[in-house]
Amino acid sequence: MRNPVVIAVVAVTVLLIAGLVAAFVVLLFKLGMGVYWPIFVIIGIGGISLIPWRFRVGFQRWIQKRLDARGGDQTVTFSQAGIDTKTAHTTAHCDWSVVKAARTMQTGLILRIGATYMYISRSNFASEGDYARVLGLLREQIGAQASVSEAAV
């Protein structure tokens, strides 16, 4: 939030919302319903505060649906040596040294490998035990050099 453009956008957004609330309160007083303005303001604040959360949930579902639609065209194998990926036409190997971070979500796992991100759906693992094994391997291999964190969804 140190970017001046982000600060300016947030400030303009807050001013616009404050202006809309003030106009709404004035309208309520002109209609003779001035006593009820706190209820409407509280409901409005609740609705506005849910927008970023709904966007995040929707975006996660969109990623899950899009990546699950690709089907089984890619195989990812985790081992002590690193991460191996294989598709119908290519194979690749990444050492653990290039894995910068890992984040677990309710729907899967996000890995930051170098400058790119890789999403692996939780449903792509053979079992919950296999998923737990991979999380343990991630903590063991990149725990000292990067972060393996769990996101609250």
N, CA and C atoms as an extended XYZ file, in Angstrom:
459
Properties=species:S:1:pos:R:3:atomname:S:1:resname:S:1:resid:I:1 pbc="F F F"
N         0.823       -1.187        0.000 N   MET     1
C         0.000        0.000        0.000 CA  MET     1
C         0.867        1.250        0.000 C   MET     1
N         2.114        1.115       -0.361 N   ARG     2
C         3.013        2.273       -0.411 CA  ARG     2
C         3.038        2.917       -1.785 C   ARG     2
N         2.416        2.304       -2.751 N   ASN     3
C         2.370        2.840       -4.101 CA  ASN     3
C         1.453        4.068       -4.109 C   ASN     3
N         1.916        5.221       -4.592 N   PRO     4
C         1.094        6.438       -4.590 CA  PRO     4
C        -0.192        6.301       -5.408 C   PRO     4
N        -0.150        5.524       -6.471 N   VAL     5
C        -1.350        5.342       -7.298 CA  VAL     5
C        -2.411        4.582       -6.510 C   VAL     5
N        -2.001        3.552       -5.783 N   VAL     6
C        -2.948        2.776       -4.984 CA  VAL     6
C        -3.542        3.656       -3.883 C   VAL     6
N        -2.708        4.452       -3.245 N   ILE     7
C        -3.192        5.352       -2.197 CA  ILE     7
C        -4.204        6.331       -2.774 C   ILE     7
N        -3.918        6.876       -3.949 N   ALA     8
C        -4.836        7.822       -4.586 CA  ALA     8
C        -6.160        7.153       -4.944 C   ALA     8
N        -6.109        5.945       -5.477 N   VAL     9
C        -7.339        5.228       -5.842 CA  VAL     9
C        -8.172        4.937       -4.604 C   VAL     9
N        -7.516        4.501       -3.525 N   VAL    10
C        -8.237        4.222       -2.280 CA  VAL    10
C        -8.862        5.507       -1.734 C   VAL    10
N        -8.114        6.609       -1.753 N   ALA    11
C        -8.631        7.876       -1.243 CA  ALA    11
C        -9.834        8.356       -2.052 C   ALA    11
N        -9.749        8.281       -3.372 N   VAL    12
C       -10.868        8.697       -4.223 CA  VAL    12
C       -12.075        7.804       -3.986 C   VAL    12
N       -11.849        6.499       -3.837 N   THR    13
C       -12.943        5.569       -3.585 CA  THR    13
C       -13.628        5.875       -2.257 C   THR    13
N       -12.834        6.134       -1.217 N   VAL    14
C       -13.405        6.466        0.098 CA  VAL    14
C       -14.202        7.762        0.013 C   VAL    14
N       -13.678        8.759       -0.695 N   LEU    15
C       -14.409       10.023       -0.841 CA  LEU    15
C       -15.710        9.841       -1.611 C   LEU    15
N       -15.692        9.032       -2.660 N   LEU    16
C       -16.923        8.779       -3.417 CA  LEU    16
C       -17.961        8.063       -2.565 C   LEU    16
N       -17.522        7.065       -1.826 N   ILE    17
C       -18.462        6.331       -0.972 CA  ILE    17
C       -19.011        7.249        0.124 C   ILE    17
N       -18.140        8.079        0.717 N   ALA    18
C       -18.603        9.017        1.741 CA  ALA    18
C       -19.611       10.003        1.148 C   ALA    18
N       -19.369       10.469       -0.061 N   GLY    19
C       -20.313       11.366       -0.726 CA  GLY    19
C       -21.649       10.700       -0.994 C   GLY    19
N       -21.616        9.452       -1.424 N   LEU    20
C       -22.864        8.718       -1.663 CA  LEU    20
C       -23.636        8.505       -0.369 C   LEU    20
N       -22.928        8.187        0.699 N   VAL    21
C       -23.584        7.998        1.997 CA  VAL    21
C       -24.212        9.303        2.463 C   VAL    21
N       -23.483       10.405        2.328 N   ALA    22
C       -24.021       11.704        2.740 CA  ALA    22
C       -25.261       12.066        1.916 C   ALA    22
N       -25.213       11.833        0.615 N   ALA    23
C       -26.372       12.115       -0.235 CA  ALA    23
C       -27.557       11.234        0.159 C   ALA    23
N       -27.281        9.991        0.489 N   PHE    24
C       -28.343        9.071        0.894 CA  PHE    24
C       -28.973        9.520        2.215 C   PHE    24
N       -28.162        9.958        3.175 N   VAL    25
C       -28.675       10.429        4.468 CA  VAL    25
C       -29.530       11.681        4.267 C   VAL    25
N       -29.075       12.605        3.423 N   VAL    26
C       -29.857       13.809        3.135 CA  VAL    26
C       -31.194       13.434        2.501 C   VAL    26
N       -31.162       12.473        1.581 N   LEU    27
C       -32.403       12.024        0.935 CA  LEU    27
C       -33.357       11.415        1.965 C   LEU    27
N       -32.826       10.626        2.896 N   LEU    28
C       -33.673       10.040        3.935 CA  LEU    28
C       -34.319       11.112        4.801 C   LEU    28
N       -33.553       12.169        5.147 N   PHE    29
C       -34.136       13.245        5.953 CA  PHE    29
C       -35.220       13.986        5.180 C   PHE    29
N       -35.023       14.178        3.883 N   LYS    30
C       -36.035       14.871        3.081 CA  LYS    30
C       -37.305       14.035        2.939 C   LYS    30
N       -37.160       12.713        2.984 N   LEU    31
C       -38.324       11.830        2.890 CA  LEU    31
C       -38.983       11.605        4.248 C   LEU    31
N       -38.412       12.157        5.305 N   GLY    32
C       -38.982       12.004        6.631 CA  GLY    32
C       -38.591       10.700        7.312 C   GLY    32
N       -37.557       10.048        6.815 N   MET    33
C       -37.121        8.777        7.397 CA  MET    33
C       -35.721        8.936        8.001 C   MET    33
N       -35.412       10.100        8.501 N   GLY    34
C       -34.086       10.401        9.019 CA  GLY    34
C       -33.684        9.569       10.223 C   GLY    34
N       -34.634        8.983       10.902 N   VAL    35
C       -34.335        8.179       12.079 CA  VAL    35
C       -33.664        6.863       11.686 C   VAL    35
N       -33.933        6.384       10.475 N   TYR    36
C       -33.465        5.059       10.062 CA  TYR    36
C       -32.118        5.064        9.348 C   TYR    36
N       -31.485        6.229        9.188 N   TRP    37
C       -30.249        6.282        8.413 CA  TRP    37
C       -29.128        5.409        8.977 C   TRP    37
N       -28.966        5.244       10.301 N   PRO    38
C       -27.873        4.373       10.767 CA  PRO    38
C       -28.031        2.922       10.308 C   PRO    38
N       -29.265        2.451       10.246 N   ILE    39
C       -29.501        1.070        9.797 CA  ILE    39
C       -29.055        0.910        8.347 C   ILE    39
N       -29.440        1.860        7.489 N   PHE    40
C       -29.065        1.774        6.082 CA  PHE    40
C       -27.552        1.892        5.897 C   PHE    40
N       -26.919        2.751        6.676 N   VAL    41
C       -25.465        2.917        6.576 CA  VAL    41
C       -24.752        1.634        7.001 C   VAL    41
N       -25.205        1.006        8.078 N   ILE    42
C       -24.585       -0.243        8.540 CA  ILE    42
C       -24.756       -1.347        7.501 C   ILE    42
N       -25.948       -1.460        6.929 N   ILE    43
C       -26.180       -2.469        5.887 CA  ILE    43
C       -25.301       -2.182        4.664 C   ILE    43
N       -25.176       -0.920        4.296 N   GLY    44
C       -24.338       -0.556        3.151 CA  GLY    44
C       -22.871       -0.846        3.387 C   GLY    44
N       -22.386       -0.538        4.581 N   ILE    45
C       -20.978       -0.825        4.908 CA  ILE    45
C       -20.730       -2.328        4.859 C   ILE    45
N       -21.686       -3.103        5.397 N   GLY    46
C       -21.551       -4.565        5.341 CA  GLY    46
C       -21.504       -5.072        3.915 C   GLY    46
N       -22.382       -4.549        3.064 N   GLY    47
C       -22.393       -4.979        1.663 CA  GLY    47
C       -21.134       -4.600        0.919 C   GLY    47
N       -20.653       -3.381        1.158 N   ILE    48
C       -19.433       -2.930        0.479 CA  ILE    48
C       -18.221       -3.715        0.963 C   ILE    48
N       -18.183       -4.037        2.244 N   SER    49
C       -17.022       -4.767        2.758 CA  SER    49
C       -16.979       -6.212        2.263 C   SER    49
N       -18.110       -6.752        1.814 N   LEU    50
C       -18.123       -8.123        1.302 CA  LEU    50
C       -17.634       -8.231       -0.146 C   LEU    50
N       -17.567       -7.117       -0.847 N   ILE    51
C       -17.184       -7.153       -2.264 CA  ILE    51
C       -15.787       -7.742       -2.479 C   ILE    51
N       -14.742       -7.290       -1.759 N   PRO    52
C       -13.420       -7.894       -2.007 CA  PRO    52
C       -13.381       -9.386       -1.673 C   PRO    52
N       -14.079       -9.776       -0.616 N   TRP    53
C       -14.105      -11.193       -0.242 CA  TRP    53
C       -14.785      -12.020       -1.323 C   TRP    53
N       -15.908      -11.547       -1.851 N   ARG    54
C       -16.615      -12.283       -2.911 CA  ARG    54
C       -15.767      -12.341       -4.178 C   ARG    54
N       -15.041      -11.279       -4.472 N   PHE    55
C       -14.166      -11.286       -5.643 CA  PHE    55
C       -13.098      -12.360       -5.487 C   PHE    55
N       -12.511      -12.460       -4.290 N   ARG    56
C       -11.471      -13.456       -4.046 CA  ARG    56
C       -12.025      -14.871       -4.190 C   ARG    56
N       -13.176      -15.136       -3.606 N   VAL    57
C       -13.790      -16.461       -3.699 CA  VAL    57
C       -14.121      -16.794       -5.153 C   VAL    57
N       -14.693      -15.831       -5.859 N   GLY    58
C       -15.027      -16.053       -7.260 CA  GLY    58
C       -13.799      -16.294       -8.119 C   GLY    58
N       -12.727      -15.552       -7.846 N   PHE    59
C       -11.488      -15.720       -8.601 CA  PHE    59
C       -10.875      -17.092       -8.342 C   PHE    59
N       -10.916      -17.558       -7.091 N   GLN    60
C       -10.397      -18.885       -6.778 CA  GLN    60
C       -11.204      -19.970       -7.486 C   GLN    60
N       -12.513      -19.818       -7.506 N   ARG    61
C       -13.356      -20.793       -8.210 CA  ARG    61
C       -13.072      -20.779       -9.706 C   ARG    61
N       -12.858      -19.579      -10.266 N   TRP    62
C       -12.577      -19.467      -11.693 CA  TRP    62
C       -11.266      -20.169      -12.030 C   TRP    62
N       -10.239      -19.970      -11.193 N   ILE    63
C        -8.951      -20.639      -11.415 CA  ILE    63
C        -9.121      -22.142      -11.332 C   ILE    63
N        -9.836      -22.588      -10.305 N   GLN    64
C       -10.045      -24.034      -10.117 CA  GLN    64
C       -10.768      -24.631      -11.329 C   GLN    64
N       -11.829      -23.986      -11.766 N   LYS    65
C       -12.610      -24.509      -12.879 CA  LYS    65
C       -11.787      -24.524      -14.170 C   LYS    65
N       -11.050      -23.464      -14.398 N   ARG    66
C       -10.245      -23.364      -15.617 CA  ARG    66
C        -9.132      -24.413      -15.652 C   ARG    66
N        -8.457      -24.603      -14.523 N   LEU    67
C        -7.365      -25.562      -14.486 CA  LEU    67
C        -7.863      -27.004      -14.436 C   LEU    67
N        -9.001      -27.227      -13.785 N   ASP    68
C        -9.561      -28.573      -13.769 CA  ASP    68
C       -10.093      -28.969      -15.145 C   ASP    68
N       -10.504      -27.979      -15.943 N   ALA    69
C       -11.018      -28.265      -17.276 CA  ALA    69
C        -9.920      -28.792      -18.199 C   ALA    69
N        -8.662      -28.499      -17.861 N   ARG    70
C        -7.552      -28.993      -18.679 CA  ARG    70
C        -7.399      -30.501      -18.535 C   ARG    70
N        -8.001      -31.038      -17.486 N   GLY    71
C        -7.973      -32.486      -17.314 CA  GLY    71
C        -6.619      -32.996      -16.891 C   GLY    71
N        -6.339      -34.242      -17.260 N   GLY    72
C        -5.101      -34.889      -16.841 CA  GLY    72
C        -3.990      -34.751      -17.850 C   GLY    72
N        -3.870      -33.604      -18.496 N   ASP    73
C        -2.838      -33.443      -19.511 CA  ASP    73
C        -1.467      -33.137      -18.921 C   ASP    73
N        -1.379      -32.935      -17.610 N   GLN    74
C        -0.100      -32.643      -16.987 CA  GLN    74
C         0.051      -33.481      -15.718 C   GLN    74
N         1.229      -34.065      -15.549 N   THR    75
C         1.534      -34.849      -14.360 CA  THR    75
C         2.647      -34.144      -13.604 C   THR    75
N         2.440      -33.940      -12.305 N   VAL    76
C         3.440      -33.302      -11.461 CA  VAL    76
C         3.866      -34.311      -10.407 C   VAL    76
N         5.194      -34.507      -10.275 N   THR    77
C         5.743      -35.453       -9.313 CA  THR    77
C         6.676      -34.712       -8.370 C   THR    77
N         6.457      -34.898       -7.072 N   PHE    78
C         7.299      -34.285       -6.047 CA  PHE    78
C         8.228      -35.353       -5.485 C   PHE    78
N         9.517      -35.031       -5.399 N   SER    79
C        10.487      -35.971       -4.839 CA  SER    79
C        11.553      -35.190       -4.080 C   SER    79
N        12.495      -35.900       -3.469 N   GLN    80
C        13.590      -35.251       -2.762 CA  GLN    80
C        14.464      -34.427       -3.708 C   GLN    80
N        14.497      -34.812       -4.978 N   ALA    81
C        15.329      -34.117       -5.957 CA  ALA    81
C        14.700      -32.817       -6.454 C   ALA    81
N        13.364      -32.714       -6.371 N   GLY    82
C        12.698      -31.516       -6.861 CA  GLY    82
C        11.313      -31.838       -7.384 C   GLY    82
N        10.862      -31.017       -8.314 N   ILE    83
C         9.532      -31.158       -8.904 CA  ILE    83
C         9.697      -31.502      -10.373 C   ILE    83
N         9.049      -32.570      -10.806 N   ASP    84
C         9.069      -32.975      -12.206 CA  ASP    84
C         7.674      -32.823      -12.779 C   ASP    84
N         7.581      -32.209      -13.965 N   THR    85
C         6.308      -32.088      -14.656 CA  THR    85
C         6.422      -32.757      -16.007 C   THR    85
N         5.318      -33.354      -16.429 N   LYS    86
C         5.310      -34.051      -17.707 CA  LYS    86
C         3.957      -33.841      -18.372 C   LYS    86
N         4.005      -33.426      -19.621 N   THR    87
C         2.801      -33.320      -20.434 CA  THR    87
C         2.970      -34.263      -21.619 C   THR    87
N         2.039      -34.211      -22.538 N   ALA    88
C         2.106      -35.087      -23.703 CA  ALA    88
C         3.334      -34.801      -24.565 C   ALA    88
N         3.826      -33.560      -24.531 N   HIS    89
C         4.911      -33.179      -25.428 CA  HIS    89
C         6.191      -32.724      -24.731 C   HIS    89
N         6.123      -32.431      -23.428 N   THR    90
C         7.294      -31.886      -22.750 CA  THR    90
C         7.502      -32.526      -21.384 C   THR    90
N         8.729      -32.418      -20.929 N   THR    91
C         9.055      -32.773      -19.547 CA  THR    91
C         9.941      -31.674      -18.987 C   THR    91
N         9.841      -31.440      -17.673 N   ALA    92
C        10.660      -30.405      -17.035 CA  ALA    92
C        10.984      -30.834      -15.610 C   ALA    92
N        12.111      -30.346      -15.130 N   HIS    93
C        12.527      -30.626      -13.762 CA  HIS    93
C        12.926      -29.316      -13.099 C   HIS    93
N        12.458      -29.082      -11.884 N   CYS    94
C        12.826      -27.907      -11.095 CA  CYS    94
C        13.448      -28.383       -9.792 C   CYS    94
N        14.641      -27.906       -9.510 N   ASP    95
C        15.257      -28.200       -8.222 CA  ASP    95
C        14.536      -27.407       -7.133 C   ASP    95
N        14.691      -27.846       -5.901 N   TRP    96
C        14.046      -27.156       -4.784 CA  TRP    96
C        14.607      -25.754       -4.592 C   TRP    96
N        15.792      -25.491       -5.095 N   SER    97
C        16.395      -24.168       -4.912 CA  SER    97
C        15.642      -23.077       -5.666 C   SER    97
N        14.903      -23.421       -6.718 N   VAL    98
C        14.167      -22.407       -7.476 CA  VAL    98
C        12.744      -22.209       -6.961 C   VAL    98
N        12.303      -23.063       -6.044 N   VAL    99
C        10.970      -22.904       -5.452 CA  VAL    99
C        11.075      -21.858       -4.348 C   VAL    99
N        10.435      -20.715       -4.561 N   LYS   100
C        10.569      -19.585       -3.635 CA  LYS   100
C         9.543      -19.615       -2.512 C   LYS   100
N         8.331      -20.078       -2.784 N   ALA   101
C         7.285      -20.082       -1.762 CA  ALA   101
C         6.193      -21.064       -2.149 C   ALA   101
N         5.433      -21.460       -1.152 N   ALA   102
C         4.274      -22.322       -1.368 CA  ALA   102
C         3.156      -21.841       -0.468 C   ALA   102
N         1.952      -21.885       -0.983 N   ARG   103
C         0.786      -21.450       -0.204 CA  ARG   103
C        -0.332      -22.457       -0.404 C   ARG   103
N        -0.876      -22.943        0.698 N   THR   104
C        -1.998      -23.861        0.607 CA  THR   104
C        -3.290      -23.068        0.708 C   THR   104
N        -4.266      -23.534       -0.025 N   MET   105
C        -5.598      -22.955        0.009 CA  MET   105
C        -6.583      -24.096        0.194 C   MET   105
N        -7.819      -23.748        0.371 N   GLN   106
C        -8.842      -24.771        0.535 CA  GLN   106
C        -8.947      -25.627       -0.725 C   GLN   106
N        -8.715      -25.021       -1.883 N   THR   107
C        -8.889      -25.724       -3.152 CA  THR   107
C        -7.615      -26.334       -3.698 C   THR   107
N        -6.467      -26.011       -3.121 N   GLY   108
C        -5.239      -26.578       -3.661 CA  GLY   108
C        -3.983      -25.922       -3.134 C   GLY   108
N        -2.978      -25.921       -3.979 N   LEU   109
C        -1.636      -25.502       -3.607 CA  LEU   109
C        -1.093      -24.567       -4.682 C   LEU   109
N        -0.526      -23.443       -4.261 N   ILE   110
C         0.107      -22.506       -5.196 CA  ILE   110
C         1.595      -22.494       -4.893 C   ILE   110
N         2.405      -22.748       -5.914 N   LEU   111
C         3.857      -22.731       -5.780 CA  LEU   111
C         4.416      -21.552       -6.561 C   LEU   111
N         5.370      -20.841       -5.973 N   ARG   112
C         6.081      -19.805       -6.723 CA  ARG   112
C         7.431      -20.386       -7.093 C   ARG   112
N         7.585      -20.631       -8.383 N   ILE   113
C         8.817      -21.213       -8.911 CA  ILE   113
C         9.487      -20.137       -9.747 C   ILE   113
N        10.560      -19.593       -9.219 N   GLY   114
C        11.213      -18.476       -9.899 CA  GLY   114
C        10.269      -17.283       -9.909 C   GLY   114
N         9.959      -16.790      -11.103 N   ALA   115
C         9.048      -15.658      -11.239 CA  ALA   115
C         7.643      -16.091      -11.636 C   ALA   115
N         7.406      -17.389      -11.759 N   THR   116
C         6.093      -17.872      -12.184 CA  THR   116
C         5.376      -18.573      -11.034 C   THR   116
N         4.085      -18.697      -11.181 N   TYR   117
C         3.265      -19.365      -10.185 CA  TYR   117
C         2.646      -20.615      -10.802 C   TYR   117
N         2.530      -21.650       -9.990 N   MET   118
C         1.961      -22.915      -10.449 CA  MET   118
C         0.863      -23.310       -9.463 C   MET   118
N        -0.317      -23.583       -9.981 N   TYR   119
C        -1.444      -23.993       -9.141 CA  TYR   119
C        -1.690      -25.481       -9.342 C   TYR   119
N        -1.825      -26.202       -8.241 N   ILE   120
C        -2.149      -27.622       -8.300 CA  ILE   120
C        -3.391      -27.827       -7.452 C   ILE   120
N        -4.442      -28.297       -8.081 N   SER   121
C        -5.701      -28.514       -7.385 CA  SER   121
C        -5.567      -29.646       -6.378 C   SER   121
N        -6.252      -29.506       -5.273 N   ARG   122
C        -6.223      -30.541       -4.235 CA  ARG   122
C        -6.840      -31.835       -4.751 C   ARG   122
N        -7.783      -31.713       -5.677 N   SER   123
C        -8.435      -32.909       -6.226 CA  SER   123
C        -7.511      -33.694       -7.160 C   SER   123
N        -6.397      -33.105       -7.560 N   ASN   124
C        -5.459      -33.805       -8.430 CA  ASN   124
C        -4.546      -34.767       -7.676 C   ASN   124
N        -4.533      -34.682       -6.362 N   PHE   125
C        -3.734      -35.603       -5.573 CA  PHE   125
C        -4.483      -36.924       -5.432 C   PHE   125
N        -3.729      -38.005       -5.334 N   ALA   126
C        -4.342      -39.330       -5.256 CA  ALA   126
C        -5.168      -39.495       -3.988 C   ALA   126
N        -4.701      -38.914       -2.868 N   SER   127
C        -5.424      -39.039       -1.599 CA  SER   127
C        -5.016      -37.892       -0.687 C   SER   127
N        -5.701      -37.796        0.435 N   GLU   128
C        -5.336      -36.775        1.429 CA  GLU   128
C        -3.950      -37.060        2.007 C   GLU   128
N        -3.614      -38.336        2.127 N   GLY   129
C        -2.290      -38.707        2.614 CA  GLY   129
C        -1.193      -38.256        1.666 C   GLY   129
N        -1.449      -38.366        0.370 N   ASP   130
C        -0.478      -37.915       -0.634 CA  ASP   130
C        -0.315      -36.396       -0.563 C   ASP   130
N        -1.422      -35.690       -0.372 N   TYR   131
C        -1.381      -34.235       -0.238 CA  TYR   131
C        -0.576      -33.839        1.008 C   TYR   131
N        -0.822      -34.522        2.124 N   ALA   132
C        -0.081      -34.241        3.356 CA  ALA   132
C         1.410      -34.558        3.194 C   ALA   132
N         1.733      -35.618        2.447 N   ARG   133
C         3.136      -35.963        2.193 CA  ARG   133
C         3.829      -34.851        1.407 C   ARG   133
N         3.135      -34.323        0.406 N   VAL   134
C         3.713      -33.241       -0.407 CA  VAL   134
C         3.908      -31.984        0.445 C   VAL   134
N         2.947      -31.676        1.318 N   LEU   135
C         3.109      -30.507        2.195 CA  LEU   135
C         4.300      -30.687        3.131 C   LEU   135
N         4.474      -31.887        3.665 N   GLY   136
C         5.635      -32.165        4.514 CA  GLY   136
C         6.937      -32.027        3.751 C   GLY   136
N         6.949      -32.524        2.517 N   LEU   137
C         8.141      -32.413        1.673 CA  LEU   137
C         8.451      -30.952        1.370 C   LEU   137
N         7.406      -30.152        1.105 N   LEU   138
C         7.609      -28.721        0.852 CA  LEU   138
C         8.186      -28.024        2.080 C   LEU   138
N         7.645      -28.322        3.252 N   ARG   139
C         8.163      -27.695        4.478 CA  ARG   139
C         9.613      -28.104        4.723 C   ARG   139
N         9.921      -29.350        4.433 N   GLU   140
C        11.286      -29.847        4.641 CA  GLU   140
C        12.263      -29.214        3.669 C   GLU   140
N        11.878      -29.093        2.411 N   GLN   141
C        12.809      -28.641        1.375 CA  GLN   141
C        12.941      -27.128        1.286 C   GLN   141
N        11.832      -26.396        1.428 N   ILE   142
C        11.931      -24.938        1.249 CA  ILE   142
C        11.631      -24.179        2.521 C   ILE   142
N        11.396      -24.864        3.617 N   GLY   143
C        11.056      -24.196        4.872 CA  GLY   143
C        12.112      -23.217        5.347 C   GLY   143
N        13.376      -23.542        5.181 N   ALA   144
C        14.449      -22.674        5.669 CA  ALA   144
C        14.674      -21.468        4.760 C   ALA   144
N        14.469      -21.654        3.457 N   GLN   145
C        14.782      -20.571        2.532 CA  GLN   145
C        13.570      -19.747        2.116 C   GLN   145
N        12.369      -20.247        2.316 N   ALA   146
C        11.169      -19.521        1.893 CA  ALA   146
C        10.036      -19.891        2.826 C   ALA   146
N         8.858      -19.483        2.460 N   SER   147
C         7.728      -19.719        3.347 CA  SER   147
C         6.742      -20.706        2.753 C   SER   147
N         6.246      -21.597        3.597 N   VAL   148
C         5.118      -22.455        3.264 CA  VAL   148
C         4.028      -22.024        4.201 C   VAL   148
N         3.005      -21.394        3.662 N   SER   149
C         1.972      -20.845        4.523 CA  SER   149
C         0.612      -21.355        4.111 C   SER   149
N        -0.308      -21.257        5.043 N   GLU   150
C        -1.669      -21.668        4.786 CA  GLU   150
C        -2.533      -20.414        4.748 C   GLU   150
N        -3.335      -20.305        3.708 N   ALA   151
C        -4.215      -19.161        3.563 CA  ALA   151
C        -5.566      -19.499        4.174 C   ALA   151
N        -6.114      -18.574        4.913 N   ALA   152
C        -7.452      -18.781        5.461 CA  ALA   152
C        -8.456      -18.390        4.396 C   ALA   152
N        -9.244      -19.338        3.980 N   VAL   153
C       -10.227      -19.072        2.926 CA  VAL   153
C       -11.608      -19.162        3.490 C   VAL   153
